[in-house]
């Protein structure tokens, strides 16, 4: 079976080359190829000759071609178009959105509200339902799918297989923003006019989570499967769960003056880091909601129409719709690298991450591309005529189009509209057309000199270092930069540190590593730095542009070792904890009985509470960089049980009544304790009631007890529980 083996070899080679960070997928492809070889052998001897249509690749994505009224499926490892499905009549020329979840792919006609399911096996789009409105949102995940109507303020759950409605639509109580669905199928809908986000768990509306003041600009991102809401009005980011807010991050002063509508985020990311872009200024911050570290940089914005950024690996990809290309900022190099040309001119680009790959698509044209974590680009020709289309029963099976070698990448004309951009090198078939290829700093490559002496080249001029990138850490700021172009400096020094800050190292040599660490300073302040290249020999020094502002701290984690201890006798208690990592002056917010309180101390006291209930307590820490997740505990004010012995019953011939109420007059008996006995009973708590007449002990205290199987109230004449400090009041 040389044909099958040849294709399997090509696919495994492509998988190893493009999915290095997730080698488990390569193992899966090896297994698939082994099974495929066995199937091929059985076909050769006549076994298994029934319907053997192969499925399209699992590592791939459906891309819309709205102008042609169709969607195509592209292979994620090769960029090959494996199949196309023609959308129903009337959808050509309409804007569409594609929702992909596992094996289910749904397409929404944004002009008519029609939802279509793509049958990947038959490459058809026959199943559909019409929701009769323009401007709807279609989202899916975790085997759930929803249609959100911003005009009506409703959510309609739908059947992903049939596309029909499941149950009645649900009122949101406000106009929704762009919704997302996490991997568990929970729908998250922002309501900017309320300042809340509403979850739908297993299709049922939950309690709204307050994240901002009413009227703020809110945008949702799924980061590592968790919903994160960005408030463009206050330049803050909040991490959510169905339990409420799990942490927040301040985006910094550079975003505070931005137009809230220009603060852009992706709808989902491949990991826990979320890129945020101020489109007008080019301020870029990457917030890791897991490690809580933030990285800040600047990209060119003037003259560019920038869209929402997307992050894959160490690179941030920013659609520039004024040129039909992607700006590429490499956080590991602290510099812009080669832009990726997608279309021949201006136009809207959609970006999304799927299967650890970045997909970019021009709905209105033939251009699309897929980019792996190492920055290699595979271009997709959506209008390829040899791609299989709808297959009807009885049609011959169509074999997957897996090339035996990597496809040749088309040459891309040089770019002159982005600083540092050069034409990508072409070193042979399959050479990447952007990202990791070529000179990381955008400097042109030099040709090897030919034989014989050439003209004397002028000495290179001193150049400035690249724009510094600032990364906030606990107690420090890390500054990285790209080396200067042109002449080689003697050293690099950092400028801008305050007197209470120390810079390590004092200077960086011409060969790097190109990084400084600035320790000290105040978390409440933001700092900006420049890097100076010192050339010596009478040549002028060159200073970089300023870095973005950053704080020497990160948003704190959860408080550690939270302990909640009730007071003796109950009615209150004390919560104590240890400070989390993060740096800066910390303020703690304690939520529990009686509401919310704030303190700068790692302790909080509760008083004058009723016994009989467990009271949940949560503590979060915050500093100028944001707030962290909560630590949870419980102030348990359910009285602990005590064992006590009945007293003053030795000379009592009559039984002692266990009453239903703490009274000798009303309620009647629940049971009794025999006279002339002193049994042990379980005391739950004590309370006030009536005073028994004709008793040598004057008390109105009654103990709630259990004797054998009877629970009720016993006059404290027979226990003295009021004298036992371990017996609490019942309430």
N, C-alpha and C positions, 0 to 999 in steps of 0.2 A: 504494500500500500504506500508507494512513494509519495503520491499526491497528498494524502492525509498527513503523513509524517513530515513532509516538507512544510506544510502550513502550520503544523503544531510547533515545529522548530522555530519558525518565524515569529509565532505568537509569543512563545516563551522568551525568546530573545528580546522582543519589544517590551514584555512585562518586566523583565529584569532591568532593562535600561530605564524604564519610565516609572516604575513603582518601587524604587529602592527603599523608600521609608517603610513600606508595608509588604515585606517579602512573603507573608502568608498567602497573598493573592497569587504569587508565582507558583507556590506549591499547589494551589487549587487548579491552576492551568495545566500543570504537569499531570495531575490526576485526570482532568478532562481529556487531555490529549491521549493518555493511556487508554481510557475508555473508548475514545473515538477510534483508536487504532483497532481495538477489538471489534467494534461495530463494523468498521470497514472490512475486517477479515470475514465476519459472518456474512456480510453482503456478497463478498466474492464467492462464497460457496453456496449461496442461495438461501441462507437463513435470514429471518427478520426482514422479509421483503415487503412488509406492509408499510403504511405511511411513516416515513422517516424524515419528515421535514425538520431541519435543524432550527433552533431558536437563534434569534439575533443575540449579539454579545451582551453579557451581563454588565460589562464595564463599558458603558456608553450612555448616550443621552439623546433625547428627542429635541430637535430644533425646528422652530417655526419658520416658514417662508410665507408670510401673510400675503404678499403680492400674488403668489401663485396659488394660494389656498391649499397648502399642504404642509405636512411635517415630515422631516426626515430623521432617521436614526443613524448616528455616526458612532464609529468604533473609537473608544477612548484611547487605545494604545497606538492606533495607526492614523486616525483621522478619516478613514475610508467611510463613505456612505454605504450602509448595508441595506437600507430599505427606505421606502417612502410610503406615506399614506395620504391619499387625497381626501381633504375635508369635504363635508357635504356642500351641495350646490348653494351658492349665495354667500359663502364665507370668504371667497377670494377677494382680496383687497381690504379686508377688515382686520384691524389689530386683534391679535389673539394672545392669550397667556397659556402656558403649559404647566401643569402640576404633575410631577413625577414622584411616585412613592412605591418603591419596590417594583413589582411587575405591573402596577396600575399607572396608566398615563391618561390624564384628562386634559382636554383643550377647551378653553372658554372663548367664545366670540364676544369680545368686549363691546361690540356695537349692538348686538341683538340679545345677549344673555343666553345663548344656546351653549350647552355643555355637551361635549362629544367624548366618547371613550375610544381610545386607540386599541385595536386588537393587534398585538404585536405578532401573533402567530400567523394571521392572515393578511396583515398589513392593510387593514380596513378601518374605517371610521363610521360604522353603521349605527351603533348604539348612541342615542342622544336624547336630551330633554331640553325643552325651551323654558327659561325662567323669565323671559319677556321684558328685560330692562337693560339699558346701557349702563356702563360704568360699574358692573359687578366685580367682585373679587372671588377668585377660586383658589382654595388652599386645601392641601391634603397632607396626611402623615399618620403613621401608626394605624393603618387600616381605616382611618376616618377621613371624610371629605366634607367640605362646607362651602356654601355660597354666601358671601357677605354682601348685603345691599346697603351701601353708604347713604343713598337717598332716603330709604325708608328706615334705616337704623335697625336692621334685622339680620339674624343669622339663620340660615336654613341648612340643616344637615342633609346630606344626600347619600345615596347608595353608590359607592364608587364603581360597582360592576354594572348597575342598570342606569346610572346617572339620574334616577328619579328621586324625588323628595322622600325623606324618612321623617314622618311626624310633621307637626306644624312649625312654622317659623317662630323664632324667639325674639322679642323686643329687647333691644340693648339699652334703651333709655338715653340715647345720644347718638351723634353722628360718628361712625367709626373711622379710624385711620387704617393703614395697611396692616392686616392680620397675618399671623404665622401659626403653624401647627408644629409642635415638637414631636420627637420620635415616639412618645407614648400616645400620641393622638390627641393631646390636649390643645385646644384652640385658645389663642391669646389674642384679644381684640382691644386695641387702645381706643379710648374715648377722650380725645384732646379737650373737648369742651367741658369735661368733668374732671380731667386730671387723673383718670383712673385707667386700669387695664382689667378687662373682664376675662376670666378663664372659663372654658367649657371642658369639664372633665367627663370623659366617656359620653360626650354628647349633651351633658346637662350643664346649665349655666351655674357658675359658682359665684362666690362673693367677690365683688370688685376690690382690687388692690389699689390703694391711693399711692400715686407716685409723683404727683406734681400739683401745682395750683391749676385751677380751671383755666382753660384757654391757652395752655402752653403747647408748643410744637413737640409732638411725641413720635418717635419712630422705633420699631421693634426689630431686634436681631436675635436669631438663634445662634448662640455661641456654645459649642461643645454640648449641644442639645438643651441648653438652658436659655430661657427668655431674658433678654437684656433690653431695657428701654432707655433710649437717649432723649433727654429733654434739651432740645435746641435752644429753648428760651433762657434757661439758667446754665447751660453748658455743663450738664451733669448726666451721669449714667447710673442706672439702677438695675441690679440683678434680682430676678423674681423667682418665686416658687408658689405653689398653690397655698402655702402657709403664709405668704406675704413677702415683704422685702427681705432679701438676703445679703444686701450690701450695696454700697454706692461709691461712685468715683467722680471727682471733680475734674473737668477737662482742662481747666486752666484759664488764665486771663485772656489768652489769645483768642479763645472762642467766645468769651463773654461779650465782645463787641460785634460778633458776627450776626448777620441776618439769620434768625432761627430757621428759616426755610432753606438756607444754604448750608446747614450743618447736615452732612450726608453720611449714612451708614449702610452697609449691606443688609439684606434680609436674613442671611445666614452665613456662617463661616465654617471652615473645616476643623477648627480647634477652638481653644478658649480665648484667643486674642481677637479683639474687635478693632478694625481701623475706623477712624472718624476723620472726616475731611471738612474743613471750612472752604467751600468752593471758591469764594471770592478772594480770599487771602492766600490760599494754598497751605494753611496750617494743617499739619497732619499729626495725629496722635494715635498710637496703637496701645490699647488697654488690654492687658491680660487679666481676665476676671478670675482666673484661678490663682496665679502667682501674685496678682495685684500690682505688678510692675507696669510702668508706662514708658513708652518711647515717643519722643517728639522730634519732628523734622518739618521742613518746608519744601514744597514743590512749586514750580512755576505755575502761576494762575492767570496772570495778565494776558489777555488775548486768547485764552483757552476757555472752552465750555466744558467744565469738568463734571463728571457724574459720580455716583456712589462708588467708593473704593471697595476692592475685594482683596483678601489676603490669602496667599498660598505659600507655605514654607516661610522663607525669609523675605519674600517680595510682596510689595503692595502694588496692585494693578489698578490704575485709575483711568476710566474711559474719558478720552478727550473727543467729544462729539463735534468739535469744530474741525477736526482733521480726520476722524474715523480711525483713530489709533488708541493704543494704551500707553500711558506713561507708566514706567516701571521704576519703583523706588526699592532698592535693595537695602534692607536694614542691616545686613551683615557687613556691607561695604560703606554704609552711611552716605550713599550717593545714588543719583539717578543712573540707570543703565540704559541700554539700547531700547528705544520705544518699539512697540509691536504695531506695525501697520496692519489694519484689518480690512478697511475699505479704501476705495480710491478717492473718497471725498468726505465731506461732512455728513453726519447721520447719527441716529440714536443707536447705541449698542447696549445689549443686555448681557450681564455677567452673572454667573452662578457657579457654585462649587458642588461637584457630585463625584463620588467615588475617589476622592483625593485628587481630583483634576479640576482645573479652572476652564470653564466653557465661556466663549464669547460669541455672540451671534448678532448679525444684522438682519432683523426680520424683513426689512424691505428690499433685501438684495440677496445675492448668491454667497456672500462671504460669511465665514465662520471659522473658528479655530479652537483647538484644545491645547492647554498648556499644563505640563506636569510640574511636580514640586521642585524640580531642578531648573525650571525656566525654559525647557525645550518646547518649541511651538510646532504643532502639526496643523496645517491648514486644511479646511474642509470645504469642498466644492459641493454646495447643496443642490446645484442644478445638474449634477452629473447624470447623463442620460442612461447609463448602463446599470443604475441601481434598481434592484427588484421593486416592484410595486405590488398591488393587491393580488393575492393568489386565491383562486376559487377552488372549491372541492374538485379533485381530479387533476389539478394542475401538477406539473412536474415539480419536485422539490427544488428549491434554489439554495445552492451551497453558499455558506458564509464567504464573503469576499475578504479573505485574509491574504495580503500580499506575501510573497516569499522573501521580500527584502524591504527595507524602509523606503517609503515614498520620497521622491525628490521634492525638496521645498522650493517654491518659486522664489526667484530673486526679488528683493524688495528695493525699490528706488531709495536713494539716500534721503534722510530727513534733515531739514535745515531749520525747522520751526521749533525745535526743542533744544535747550542748552545741552551741550555735550553729546549730541546725537551724531552718529556716523552711519554709513551704510554697513549692514551686517556682512561679515565675511562669508564666503561660500567655499567650503573646503572639500566639497564633494556631495554626492547624493545624500539627502537626508540631513544635511547640516542645519542646525537650528536657525530659525530666522529671527530670534529675539531672545531676551532673557539672559541665560547664562553664557551666551556666546560672546566672543569679541572682547574688547578691552573693557573691564568693569567700569572704569572711570570715564569711558566715552572718548579716550584719546585715540587718534588715528594710528593705525599700524604703519610701520616703515618698511619699504622694500629693501631687500638685500642688495648691496652695491654690485654693479657689474664689474667685469674685468677692466683694469686700467684706472688711472687716477681720475677722479671726478672733480667737479668744481668745489671749492671750499665752502662748506656750509656755515652760515652765521651761527654764533653761539646762541643757544636757547635763552629766551628772556625769563626772568623770574616770574613765577605765577603765584596766585593765592591758593591756599588750601580750599578744599570743598567745604560747603556749608556744614557746620557741626551738627551732629545728631545728639540729643540729650535724652538720657534714660534715667528716670527717677528710681532710686533704690532706698533701702532703709538706712537713713543717716548719711546718704551720699547721692551725688549725681555723677553718672558716667558719661563722658563726652567722647564720642568717636567722630572721625572725619576722614575724608579721602585726601590722599597726598596731593601736593601741588603739581600742576602740569608745567612742563617747560624745564627750566634749570633745576638742579638738585640743591635744595637748601642745606645748610649745615645742621639745622635742628628746627624743631617746632616747639613753641611755648604757648601756654594757655593764658589768656588775658580776661580779666573780669572778676576774679575771685575776691571776696571780701576779706577783711582782716581776721574774722573768726573762722575762715575756711582754709584748709590745707589742700594743696594740689600734689598728686602723685602720678607719675614722676615729675620732677621739676622741668624736664625737657624730654622730647621724643626725638630720636635720631632719624636720619633721612630714610632708613629702611623700616621704620615702625617698631613695634606695633602702634598703630595710630589711634591711641586712646589715652585719656586722662581720667583720673578719679578725683572728684572734689568732695572732701568730707567736711562736715560741719555746716554752719548756717542754720537758719530757722525754717521749720516746716511751714510757718505762716507766711514766709516770703518766697517769691519766685525769682530765679536767677537766670541770666543769659550770659553766654561766653562767646569769645572769638578765639580763633587759633591764628597765631602769627608765624609765618615761615621766615626764619632769619637766614640770610644768604651770606653775609659778610663780604669781605673783599671790596668794600665800597659799593656793593650793589644794594638797592633799597629792599627793606623788608616788605612782605606782602601779608595783609590781614584778611581773613575770611569775613564773610558776612556773619552777623550774629546768629547764634543758635536760637531755637525756640526756648521760651521760658519754661523752667522746670523747678520742682521743689525737691529738697533733699529728704524725701520721705515717700512712703507709699501708703495707700489706704490700709488701715490696720486689719488684722485677722480677727477671729472670734476671741473674746476674753477666755483665758485659760483657767481650768480648775475651779469652775463655779460651784460653790457650796452654799446651800440654803438651809439654815439651822433654825428650827422653831425655838422660841423662848420656853423656859420651864412654865408649864401651865398653859402654854399656847397664847392666843390672842395677838401674836406677832412673831417676829423672828429677824434674822440677819442674813443678808446675802453677801458673800465675799468672793473675790476672784483675783486672778493674776493678770497683769497687763499683757496684751498681745504684742507681737512684733509689728513694727510699722514706723515708729519714730514720731517726734513732734509731741505737742501737748495734746493729751487725750481727754475727750469728754465721753462719759458713759451715759447711755440712755437705758433706763430700767423700766420695763413694762411688767406690771403685775397687779395685785389687788389694789384698788384705789386709783388706777390709771398709770400715767407715765411720769417719770421724774428724771432729772439729769443731775450728774455729779462729776467732779473731777477726781474723787477718791475711789479706791477699789473696794468700796463697801456701801451697803445701803440697809437701813433699818425700817422694819414695818411695825406699827403699833395699832392698838385698838381695833383689831380684826375679830370677827366672829369665828369661833371654833366650829368644827364639824365638816370642813370642806378642804380639799386640796386646792391650792392656788398656784397656777402656772406663773413662772417668772422667767423673763428673758432679758439678756444684757447685750447691748451692742456697743462697740467702741468707734469713735470717729475722730478724725483730725482734719487738717486743712485739705488733705488729699482726697478725703471721702470717708466712708464708713464700711465696716466689715460685716460678715455674717454674725448672727446671734448665737450666744450660748444659752442653753435652756436648762432650767431647773424647776423644782416644785417646792413651795412652802406648804408642807403637809400639816394642816391643823385639824386632822381627824384625831381625836384623843386616843392615846395608846392605852391598851387594856392593861389592867393591873389585877393581880390575884390577892384577895384579902379574905380574912376569916371573920365569920359572924361572931359578934360579941353580945354580952348582956342577954343571953338566951338560956343560961344554965338553969335558972329558977322559974322559967316560963313554961307552964304546962300547955298553954295554947300554942297553936301554930302561928308563925309570923307571916303576915300577908305580903305577897309580891303584887303590887298594884299596877293597873294599866296606865294610870296617871300619877304624878307626884302629889297625891292627896289621899287622905284617909276617908274623905267624904264622898268623892265622886269617882267614877271610872270603874269601880269594882275590882275584884281580884283576878290576876292572870295566873296565879299559883300561890304556893306557900312553902315555907321552910318549917319542918317539924320542930315543936318545942323541945327543950332540954337538949339541943344539939348546937354544935358550933362548926358547921361545914365551911369549906372554902368555896368562894364564889368568884366569878369574873366581874370586875367593876369596869364599866365602859367610861363613865363620866359622872359628874354630879350636877344637880340643878336645884333651883328653889321651888318650894311647894307649900303645902299647908303645915301647920304645927300640930302634931298629935297631942290630944289633951291628956292630962293626968300622967305625965311622964316626968321622971326625975331629971331627964336631959332635955333642955329647951333648945330645939333647933328646927329650922324650916328647910334644911338641906335633905335632899333625897338622892340616893345613888341609883343610877341605871345599871342593872346587873343582869347576869345570866346565871341561873342555878339549874344544874342539870339541863333540861331542854326548855326551860321557861325564862323568858326575858321580860323584865318590867322594872318597876321602881320599888326600892326598899328604903324605908326611913333610915336616916343616918344615925338614929339612936343605936342601931344594931351593927354599925360599921366604923363610924368616925372617919369617913373618907375625906371630910372637910379638913382633917388634920394631916392628911397625906399629900405632900406637895406634888407627887407624881400623878395624882388624879386630877384631870382637867375639868373645867366647866364644859357642859355639853354644847353650849353655844356661846 
